[in-house]
Amino acid sequence: RTAELANVDQTLAGLDPASVQRAVELLADPERRIWVMPSSQLTGVGSRFGDELSLIRSRVRMVDGSEFRVHTILAAAEPGDVLVTFDMQRHEAWLVRAQRAAVARGAVPIVVTDRLPCSLELTGGEALTFSCETPGPFESQVGAVIVANLLVNGVVDLDRAGLADRVDVLERVWADDQQFSS
């Protein structure tokens, strides 16, 4: 419990508000497509982030699969699109190669990582760090969840009225299609 509370405090204290705001503005820009690529370690956090972001804006794509598939998917990224990468510590080589290649072709990086410097390309984008200390054998993901939440909620804050309409439409579709049981 103590380690996780420290991760919360250290993550929030370590984030630069201007970097978070710029990342939110990039993510909220409807002219940009958003590509979400988490490392194997952070697949759960990245997947949840991508899912929530896709509910509040269009043009969000999860990037996953073999390295060949990842490069194939990212080949469709255009200059100015945003590539959100979730990674920590050891930086999986396939992820670094794919991220660097996409940024070299013009994707704007938003990197969510546990430390700087890191192996990922940051040029033209933003790096948001989180704390992942743990008394156990595996790094904590609580800090990464906090950053993901801040980004999604920041996008919501920029267009609450428009998003209310979007969520209302989704709620009607879900109810009409009987997606929830009573």
C-alpha positions as CSV (number, residue, x, y, z in Angstrom):
1,R,0.0,0.0,0.0
2,T,2.8,2.4,0.9
3,A,4.6,1.8,-2.4
4,E,1.5,2.4,-4.4
5,L,0.6,5.6,-2.6
6,A,4.1,6.8,-3.2
7,N,3.7,6.0,-6.9
8,V,0.6,8.1,-7.0
9,D,2.3,11.0,-5.3
10,Q,5.5,10.8,-7.3
11,T,3.7,10.5,-10.6
12,L,1.5,13.5,-10.0
13,A,4.3,15.6,-8.7
14,G,6.6,14.7,-11.5
15,L,4.3,15.6,-14.4
16,D,4.9,18.9,-16.2
17,P,1.5,20.6,-16.5
18,A,2.5,22.2,-19.9
19,S,3.5,18.8,-21.3
20,V,0.3,17.2,-20.1
21,Q,-1.7,20.1,-21.7
22,R,0.1,19.8,-25.0
23,A,-0.5,16.0,-25.0
24,V,-4.2,16.5,-24.3
25,E,-4.5,19.1,-27.1
26,L,-2.8,16.7,-29.6
27,L,-5.1,13.9,-28.5
28,A,-8.2,16.1,-28.8
29,D,-7.4,17.5,-32.3
30,P,-10.0,15.8,-34.6
31,E,-7.7,16.3,-37.6
32,R,-5.2,13.9,-36.2
33,R,-5.5,10.1,-36.1
34,I,-4.3,8.6,-32.8
35,W,-2.3,5.4,-32.8
36,V,-1.9,3.6,-29.4
37,M,1.1,1.2,-29.0
38,P,1.7,-0.3,-25.6
39,S,4.6,-2.6,-24.7
40,S,3.9,-6.1,-23.6
41,Q,4.3,-5.0,-20.0
42,L,1.7,-2.2,-20.4
43,T,-0.8,-3.8,-22.7
44,G,-3.6,-3.6,-20.2
45,V,-3.1,0.1,-19.5
46,G,-2.6,0.9,-23.2
47,S,-5.6,-1.1,-24.2
48,R,-7.9,0.6,-21.7
49,F,-6.5,4.0,-22.7
50,G,-7.2,3.3,-26.4
51,D,-10.7,2.0,-25.6
52,E,-11.7,4.9,-23.5
53,L,-10.2,7.4,-26.0
54,S,-12.1,5.8,-28.8
55,L,-15.4,6.3,-26.9
56,I,-14.8,10.0,-26.7
57,R,-13.3,10.7,-30.2
58,S,-13.0,8.9,-33.5
59,R,-9.9,7.9,-35.4
60,V,-8.2,5.9,-32.6
61,R,-6.4,2.7,-33.5
62,M,-4.7,0.2,-31.3
63,V,-1.4,-1.1,-32.7
64,D,-0.6,-4.7,-31.7
65,G,0.5,-8.0,-33.1
66,S,3.8,-9.3,-34.4
67,E,6.5,-6.8,-35.2
68,F,5.7,-7.3,-38.9
69,R,2.0,-6.5,-38.2
70,V,2.9,-3.5,-36.1
71,H,5.1,-2.0,-38.9
72,T,2.3,-2.8,-41.4
73,I,-0.3,-1.0,-39.3
74,L,1.9,2.0,-38.7
75,A,2.7,2.4,-42.4
76,A,-0.7,4.0,-42.6
77,A,0.2,6.7,-40.1
78,E,0.5,10.1,-41.8
79,P,2.7,13.1,-40.8
80,G,1.0,14.9,-37.9
81,D,-0.8,11.8,-36.6
82,V,-0.1,11.1,-32.9
83,L,1.6,7.9,-31.7
84,V,1.0,7.2,-28.0
85,T,3.5,4.7,-26.7
86,F,3.3,3.1,-23.3
87,D,6.6,1.5,-22.1
88,M,8.8,1.1,-19.1
89,Q,12.4,0.3,-18.2
90,R,13.8,-2.3,-20.5
91,H,12.1,-0.9,-23.7
92,E,11.2,-3.9,-25.8
93,A,13.3,-3.7,-29.0
94,W,10.4,-4.3,-31.4
95,L,8.5,-1.3,-29.8
96,V,11.5,1.0,-30.0
97,R,12.1,0.1,-33.7
98,A,8.5,0.6,-34.7
99,Q,8.1,3.8,-32.7
100,R,11.2,5.4,-34.1
101,A,10.3,4.4,-37.7
102,A,6.8,6.0,-37.3
103,V,8.2,9.2,-35.8
104,A,10.8,9.4,-38.6
105,R,7.9,9.3,-41.0
106,G,6.2,12.2,-39.2
107,A,4.1,10.8,-36.4
108,V,4.1,13.0,-33.3
109,P,5.2,11.0,-30.3
110,I,3.5,11.0,-26.9
111,V,5.6,8.7,-24.8
112,V,4.3,7.4,-21.4
113,T,7.3,5.9,-19.6
114,D,8.9,5.5,-16.2
115,R,12.1,7.3,-16.8
116,L,14.0,9.8,-19.0
117,P,16.2,9.5,-20.9
118,C,14.6,6.6,-22.6
119,S,15.2,4.7,-25.9
120,L,12.1,6.0,-27.5
121,E,12.1,9.0,-29.9
122,L,10.7,12.2,-28.3
123,T,11.4,14.7,-31.1
124,G,8.5,17.0,-31.7
125,G,6.3,15.4,-29.0
126,E,5.9,15.0,-25.3
127,A,7.2,12.6,-22.7
128,L,5.1,11.9,-19.6
129,T,6.8,9.9,-16.8
130,F,5.3,7.8,-14.1
131,S,6.6,6.1,-11.0
132,C,6.6,2.3,-10.9
133,E,8.4,1.4,-7.7
134,T,7.3,-1.8,-6.0
135,P,8.4,-4.1,-3.2
136,G,7.6,-7.1,-5.4
137,P,9.2,-8.6,-8.5
138,F,7.1,-6.6,-11.0
139,E,6.9,-2.9,-11.6
140,S,3.8,-1.1,-10.5
141,Q,1.4,0.1,-13.3
142,V,-0.5,2.5,-11.0
143,G,1.4,5.5,-12.3
144,A,0.8,4.6,-15.9
145,V,-2.9,4.3,-15.2
146,I,-2.8,7.8,-13.6
147,V,-1.2,9.3,-16.7
148,A,-3.7,7.5,-19.0
149,N,-6.6,8.8,-16.9
150,L,-5.2,12.4,-16.9
151,L,-5.0,12.3,-20.7
152,V,-8.5,10.9,-21.3
153,N,-10.1,13.2,-18.8
154,G,-8.2,16.1,-20.3
155,V,-9.7,15.4,-23.7
156,V,-13.1,15.2,-22.1
157,D,-12.6,18.6,-20.4
158,L,-11.8,20.3,-23.7
159,D,-15.2,19.4,-25.2
160,R,-17.7,18.3,-22.5
161,A,-20.8,19.5,-24.4
162,G,-19.8,17.7,-27.6
163,L,-18.9,14.6,-25.8
164,A,-22.1,14.5,-23.9
165,D,-23.9,14.2,-27.2
166,R,-21.6,11.5,-28.4
167,V,-22.0,9.5,-25.2
168,D,-25.8,10.0,-25.3
169,V,-25.8,8.4,-28.8
170,L,-23.7,5.5,-27.6
171,E,-25.9,4.9,-24.6
172,R,-29.0,4.8,-26.9
173,V,-27.3,2.3,-29.2
174,W,-26.2,0.2,-26.3
175,A,-29.8,0.2,-24.8
176,D,-31.5,-0.3,-28.2
177,D,-29.2,-3.3,-28.9
178,Q,-29.7,-4.7,-25.5
179,Q,-26.1,-4.7,-24.6
180,F,-26.7,-4.7,-20.8
181,S,-28.7,-7.1,-18.8
182,S,-31.0,-6.0,-16.0
